[in-house]
Amino acid sequence: MGVGDLWDEIGLLQFNFLLREGLKPHHKLLDVGCGSLRGGVHFIKYLSSGNYFGMDKEEWLLDAAREVEIPRYHLEDKTVSLICRDDFNFSIFSSRFDYALAQSVFTHLPPDLILNCLVNIQKVLKEDGKFYATFFEDREGRHARGPLAHNPGGITTYPDKDPYHYPFEVFVDLAEKAGLKVEYLGGWNHPRDQKMVLFKQP
C-alpha cells in the first residue's frame, strides 16, 4: 500500500491532468512535494529516463519512494532525482523545467512560503515552462472571517492555519511579486475540491 491518502485516485489524476496539458516523454518535470511518489510513479514510467525530479521536506517519504514504490512499480531502470529540502531551492537540481507541479502543497502553506516557492520556481522554469499548483479556494469572501467547508471531500479549511484556503486574488499578487503571471484553471475533478492555477513566465 502506497504512502499517501487516495493513492491510486490522486496519483492517476495528476498524471492524466498533465498529459492533457501537453506533457511529453522528452519534457523535464519538477514534482514539488513529491512525497513517496503517489503521482511520481506514473510520471517516472512515462517520462524518458532522467526527466523526473522530485523534492520533499520529509526524508522518510523519499526513503519510502526509493525502497518501496520504485521497486513496486518496476522502475529501477529509470534515472530519478529525489532531494530532501524544505527551502524550495530548486536550483540544486542544476536543470530547467518544462513542467512543474505542486499537488496539495499550497494547501498547507502560509503566503510567505508560497511566495518563496514561486520565487524559486521562476529561476528554474523554462521560458515556455508551466507550473501547476492546487489550492483550496475561498470563493465566499471568508478569507478574513473563519473556516470554510469544501464539498465534495468534507474538508474544512482556514484563513490562518493548515489547511489553508485562499481567494485567487492572493495568487495574482504573489505571482507578480515573484515575476510570474498566473491563470485560474479551476476544477480538475479533485476528490476534495482543490482547484488548479497555472504560473508561467511573463
N, C-alpha and C positions, 0 to 999 in steps of 0.2 A: 504493500500500500504506500503510495507516494506521500511525502510530507507536504501538506497544504490542503485546505478545505476545498471541496468541489474540484478535486484534482483533474479528473478527465474532462469535465464540462468546461471549466475555465481555461484549462490548457489548450484544448482544441479551439475554443472561442477566440483566444488571442491569435493563434496560428491562422485560422481561416480569415480573421479580420485583416491581418497584414497581407495575406495572399490577395484579397480583394483590392487592397490598396496598392498592389503592384510589386510586392516583394518577389525577387527572383533569386535563384541559387547563387549567382555571382555577387549579390549585394552583401555588404557588411552590416551586421545588426548588433546594436548595443542593447542589452536587456538590463534595465535599471531595476534593482530589487529582484533579481532573478530567482532568489530562494534556492530550493532544491531542484529547480528546472521543471516546474509544472508546465510552463509553456515551452521552456528551453529544449526539452527532449524532442519536440516536434520540429522546432526551428533547426536544431543541430542535424537531424536526419535529412531535412530538406536542403539546407544551405551547403555550398561547397565547403570542403574541409578548411578550417581556419577562419571562417567568416562569422562565427558566433562568439560574442564577447559578453560575459555576464559579470555584474558587480552586485554584491550584497553585503550588508553590515554584520551578518551573522555567520561566523566560520562554521558552526555546526551544520547549518543548512547547506553550505558549499561542500562540506565533507559528505553529507548525505547524497548530494548530487554526484560527486566523484565515485563514491564507494557503492552506492545503491542504484541510483537512477540511470547513470550512463551504462553500467553493465546490464541492467534490467532491460533496457531498450536496445542493447547490442550496438552501442555507438562508440566502442573503444577505438575504432579505426579512424575516427574523426578528431582533428585537432581543435581543441576548445580552450578558450582563455577565460578563466574564472579568477576574480580577485576580490578579497575581502577588504572593504573600506567603508567608512561612514561619512566621508567628506565630499563625495561626488567628484573626486579628482579623476576624471575620465582620461585625462592626458597620459596617465600611466600606461594605457594600452598602446601608445605610440601609433595610433591609427585614426583615420577619419571615417565617418559612418554615413551610409546611405539611409539607414533607418535606425530609429531608436524607439524603445517602448518602456513606459513606466506604468505597469498594470497594478492598481491598488497600492501605489506609493504615496501620491499626494493626499490620499485619504487619511494618511497617518502623520502628515507634516504640517507645522505652522508656516505662515507665509515666508518668514525669513529663510527657512531651509528649502522651501520650494524655489525661492529666488536663487539660492546658492546652486541648486541643481541646474536651473536654467542658464545661469552664467557659465557654468562648466560645460553644459551641452553645447552652447553656442560656439565654444572653442573647438569642438571636435566634429560638429555636424558639417557635412559637405555643403557646397553652395546650393545644391538642389536637394539636400537631405531633408528628412521628415522625422519629427519627434512626436510620438503619440503618447498621451497621458490620460489616465482616467481620474475622475473625481466624483464626489457626491455633491449634487447641485442643490443650491438654495435658490429655488425659483419663487419662494413665497416672501422674500424680503425679510427673512427672520435671522439674518446673519448676526445681528446685534441683540437678538431677543431670546435666544434659547434653543432647545432641542428641536429636531426635525425628524419625523418618521418617514422612512422610504418604503414604498411598496412597488413591485414585489421585493421580497427579501427580508422584511421585518427588521431592518437596521435603523437604529436611532443615532443621529449624528449631532455634532455640537459646533458652535462658532469658535470655541476657545479650548477645546480638548479633543483628544483622539477618541473616536474617529471624527474628522473634521468635515464640515460642509462649507462650500463657497459659492457665491454668485459668480457667473462667468466673468463679470467685470474685474474681479480680482486678478484673473489671469491676463487680461488685457494690460493692466497696469504693470504686473510683474514681467510680462514679455517685453514691454517697452523698456523697462529698466535693464533687462538682460540683453538688449539688442536683437530681439526676435520679434516676429509677428505671430499672431495666434488666430486660429479659426475654430469656431464652435462646430463640432460634428454631432453632438447629442447622443441619442440612444444607439446602442450596438448590440442589443439583446443580452446585456449583462444580467445574470440572475438576481443581483442585488441592486439593480437600477443605477449602477455607476455610469456616468456619461463620459464622452470622449472629446478631447480637444487635440488640435494639431498645431505644433510650433514649427516654424520654418525661418530660414534666414531672410532678412528683409530684401 
